[in-house]
Amino acid sequence: MFKDKILAQLRTRYAGKGLSEKAFNALADRIAKTVTEENQIEAGVADVEDSVNIIQSEADAARAAAKKEASGSAKQDEGGNGHGAQGQPAGGDGANANKQGKGGESEPDWKTAFAEMQKEIADLKSGNVASTRLTKLNEKLAGVPDDAKAKFLKQYGRMTFKDDADFEEYLTDTTTEAQSLIQKKATDDLGQQHRPFTPATTTAAATAGDQIKAWAAQNKAAATSASAAQ
């Protein structure tokens, strides 16, 4: 439901990470499963930073390995005029032909790094990743008044955690504060239920009634006196 907005924030926040469009879409699919309100998007995008860093590191490693192998292959060709020690063209024997790929890249190193990156993306897309930090936070905020919950989520979206222990410490503190708000709301609601209803006009109405009665009694007395005089 919010995928387009999630994608927009992902592209903005992680613009310099070198992620492909496929990776962005996979991340958006994952976040969309945990976001139920628009004000949760910012926190959800921040929550996948660890995954983004993993994807980026794998991609960087793959590119570095490919560049290194390509450079080594070029130097070997220059040094041996394109022939091996036995007079065979470089990469012409079966072992070298299987090892080297297009452009002289080392397929084993490249494929290993690329496969790991693809697995990370596949895990994200299939939802096989462990419960996210945002999911845990939402569970702890259940029952918190909406305005307070929105503030918690906004604050979370702007935070970064160095590791899981750092996040768990934050979650513990937030849970304590959330429980305090929930208890206060319950106490206020209970007080409203037992407070007797007193209309604001009761006193004024009573006073007006007394005045009318007094006026009526006064008129009755005057009428009685007039009749007696006749």
C-alpha positions as CSV (number, residue, x, y, z in Angstrom):
1,M,0.0,0.0,0.0
2,F,2.9,2.4,0.8
3,K,5.5,0.8,-1.5
4,D,6.0,3.8,-3.7
5,K,6.6,6.1,-0.8
6,I,8.9,3.5,0.8
7,L,10.9,3.3,-2.4
8,A,11.2,7.0,-2.6
9,Q,12.6,7.2,0.9
10,L,15.0,4.3,0.3
11,R,16.4,5.9,-2.8
12,T,17.0,9.1,-1.0
13,R,18.5,7.7,2.2
14,Y,20.7,5.1,0.5
15,A,21.5,6.9,-2.8
16,G,25.3,6.5,-2.3
17,K,25.2,2.8,-1.5
18,G,25.4,1.5,-5.0
19,L,22.2,-0.6,-4.7
20,S,20.5,-1.9,-7.8
21,E,16.8,-1.2,-8.5
22,K,16.2,-4.9,-7.8
23,A,17.7,-4.5,-4.3
24,F,15.6,-1.4,-3.6
25,N,12.4,-3.2,-4.6
26,A,13.3,-6.2,-2.4
27,L,13.9,-3.9,0.6
28,A,10.6,-2.0,-0.1
29,D,8.7,-5.3,-0.2
30,R,10.2,-6.3,3.2
31,I,9.4,-2.9,4.8
32,A,5.8,-2.9,3.4
33,K,5.1,-6.0,5.4
34,T,5.7,-4.3,8.7
35,V,4.3,-0.8,7.9
36,T,0.6,-0.2,8.6
37,E,0.6,3.6,8.8
38,E,2.4,6.2,6.8
39,N,4.1,7.7,9.8
40,Q,6.0,4.3,10.2
41,I,7.7,4.5,6.8
42,E,10.7,6.6,8.0
43,A,11.4,4.2,10.9
44,G,11.1,1.2,8.6
45,V,13.5,2.6,6.1
46,A,16.0,3.3,8.9
47,D,15.6,-0.2,10.2
48,V,17.0,-1.9,7.1
49,E,20.3,0.0,7.2
50,D,22.2,-3.1,8.4
51,S,20.9,-5.1,5.5
52,V,21.8,-2.3,3.1
53,N,25.4,-2.3,4.4
54,I,25.7,-6.0,4.0
55,I,24.5,-5.8,0.3
56,Q,26.9,-2.9,-0.3
57,S,29.9,-4.7,1.2
58,E,29.2,-7.9,-0.8
59,A,28.8,-5.9,-4.0
60,D,32.0,-4.0,-3.3
61,A,33.9,-7.2,-2.6
62,A,32.7,-8.7,-5.8
63,R,33.7,-5.7,-7.9
64,A,37.1,-5.5,-6.2
65,A,37.7,-9.2,-6.9
66,A,36.7,-8.8,-10.5
67,K,39.0,-5.8,-10.9
68,K,41.9,-7.6,-9.3
69,E,41.5,-10.7,-11.5
70,A,41.1,-8.6,-14.6
71,S,44.3,-6.6,-13.8
72,G,46.3,-9.8,-13.1
73,S,45.1,-11.4,-16.3
74,A,46.1,-8.4,-18.4
75,K,49.6,-8.3,-16.9
76,Q,50.0,-12.0,-17.5
77,D,49.1,-11.5,-21.2
78,E,51.5,-8.7,-21.5
79,G,54.4,-10.6,-19.9
80,G,53.9,-13.8,-22.0
81,N,52.6,-12.4,-25.3
82,G,49.4,-14.2,-24.6
83,H,51.0,-17.6,-24.2
84,G,51.6,-19.8,-21.3
85,A,54.8,-21.7,-20.3
86,Q,54.0,-24.6,-22.6
87,G,53.3,-22.4,-25.6
88,Q,49.6,-22.6,-25.1
89,P,47.4,-19.5,-25.5
90,A,46.7,-18.0,-22.0
91,G,43.5,-19.6,-20.8
92,G,43.6,-22.2,-23.5
93,D,43.9,-25.3,-21.3
94,G,40.9,-26.7,-19.6
95,A,41.7,-25.6,-16.1
96,N,42.3,-22.0,-17.1
97,A,39.3,-21.9,-19.4
98,N,37.1,-23.0,-16.5
99,K,38.7,-20.5,-14.1
100,Q,38.6,-17.4,-16.2
101,G,35.4,-15.8,-17.5
102,K,34.6,-13.0,-19.8
103,G,37.0,-10.1,-19.5
104,G,39.5,-12.2,-17.5
105,E,37.4,-12.1,-14.3
106,S,37.9,-14.8,-11.8
107,E,34.5,-16.6,-11.9
108,P,34.9,-18.4,-8.5
109,D,35.5,-15.2,-6.5
110,W,33.0,-13.2,-8.4
111,K,30.3,-15.8,-8.3
112,T,30.8,-16.5,-4.6
113,A,30.4,-12.8,-3.7
114,F,27.6,-12.3,-6.1
115,A,25.8,-15.4,-4.9
116,E,26.0,-14.2,-1.3
117,M,24.6,-10.8,-2.3
118,Q,21.8,-12.5,-4.2
119,K,20.9,-14.7,-1.2
120,E,20.7,-11.6,1.0
121,I,18.3,-10.0,-1.5
122,A,16.3,-13.2,-1.8
123,D,16.0,-13.5,2.0
124,L,14.8,-9.9,2.2
125,K,12.2,-10.5,-0.5
126,S,10.9,-13.8,0.8
127,G,10.5,-12.4,4.3
128,N,12.8,-15.0,5.8
129,V,14.6,-12.4,7.8
130,A,14.2,-12.4,11.6
131,S,11.7,-10.0,13.2
132,T,12.8,-6.5,12.5
133,R,13.6,-3.9,15.1
134,L,10.6,-1.9,14.0
135,T,8.3,-4.9,14.6
136,K,9.6,-5.3,18.1
137,L,9.1,-1.6,18.8
138,N,5.5,-1.6,17.5
139,E,4.8,-4.6,19.8
140,K,6.0,-2.6,22.8
141,L,4.0,0.5,21.8
142,A,0.7,-1.4,21.6
143,G,-1.8,0.5,23.7
144,V,0.1,3.7,23.8
145,P,-2.0,6.8,22.8
146,D,-1.7,7.5,19.0
147,D,-0.1,10.9,19.4
148,A,2.6,9.5,21.7
149,K,3.1,6.5,19.5
150,A,3.7,8.8,16.5
151,K,6.4,10.7,18.5
152,F,8.1,7.4,19.4
153,L,8.2,6.2,15.8
154,K,9.5,9.5,14.5
155,Q,12.3,9.6,17.1
156,Y,13.2,6.0,16.2
157,G,13.4,6.8,12.5
158,R,16.1,9.4,13.2
159,M,18.2,7.1,15.4
160,T,21.1,4.8,14.6
161,F,22.3,1.8,16.7
162,K,25.8,0.5,16.7
163,D,24.6,-3.1,17.3
164,D,21.7,-5.2,18.6
165,A,22.7,-4.6,22.2
166,D,22.4,-0.9,21.7
167,F,19.0,-1.3,20.2
168,E,17.8,-3.6,23.0
169,E,18.9,-1.0,25.6
170,Y,16.8,1.6,23.7
171,L,13.9,-0.8,23.5
172,T,14.0,-1.4,27.3
173,D,14.0,2.3,28.1
174,T,11.2,2.9,25.6
175,T,9.1,0.0,27.0
176,T,9.3,1.6,30.5
177,E,8.1,4.9,29.2
178,A,5.4,3.3,27.1
179,Q,4.1,1.3,30.1
180,S,3.9,4.5,32.1
181,L,1.8,6.2,29.4
182,I,-0.5,3.2,29.1
183,Q,-1.0,3.1,32.9
184,K,-1.7,6.9,33.0
185,K,-4.3,6.5,30.2
186,A,-6.0,3.6,32.0
187,T,-6.1,5.6,35.3
188,D,-7.6,8.7,33.5
189,D,-10.2,6.5,31.8
190,L,-11.2,4.9,35.1
191,G,-11.5,8.3,36.7
192,Q,-13.9,9.4,34.0
193,Q,-16.1,6.3,34.5
194,H,-16.6,6.9,38.3
195,R,-16.9,10.7,38.3
196,P,-20.5,11.6,39.1
197,F,-22.2,13.6,36.3
198,T,-23.2,17.1,37.5
199,P,-24.7,19.4,34.9
200,A,-23.1,22.8,34.9
201,T,-26.5,24.5,35.1
202,T,-27.8,22.6,38.2
203,T,-27.0,25.4,40.7
204,A,-28.2,28.1,38.5
205,A,-31.5,26.3,37.8
206,A,-32.0,25.7,41.5
207,T,-31.5,29.4,42.3
208,A,-33.9,30.4,39.5
209,G,-36.5,28.0,40.8
210,D,-36.2,29.4,44.3
211,Q,-36.6,32.9,43.0
212,I,-39.8,31.9,41.1
213,K,-41.3,30.3,44.1
214,A,-40.5,33.3,46.2
215,W,-42.1,35.6,43.6
216,A,-45.2,33.4,43.4
217,A,-45.5,33.4,47.2
218,Q,-45.2,37.1,47.3
219,N,-47.9,37.6,44.7
220,K,-50.2,35.2,46.5
221,A,-49.7,37.0,49.7
222,A,-50.4,40.4,48.1
223,A,-53.6,39.0,46.4
224,T,-54.8,37.6,49.7
225,S,-54.3,41.0,51.4
226,A,-56.2,42.8,48.7
227,S,-59.1,40.4,49.0
228,A,-59.2,40.8,52.8
229,A,-59.3,44.6,52.4
230,Q,-62.3,44.4,50.2
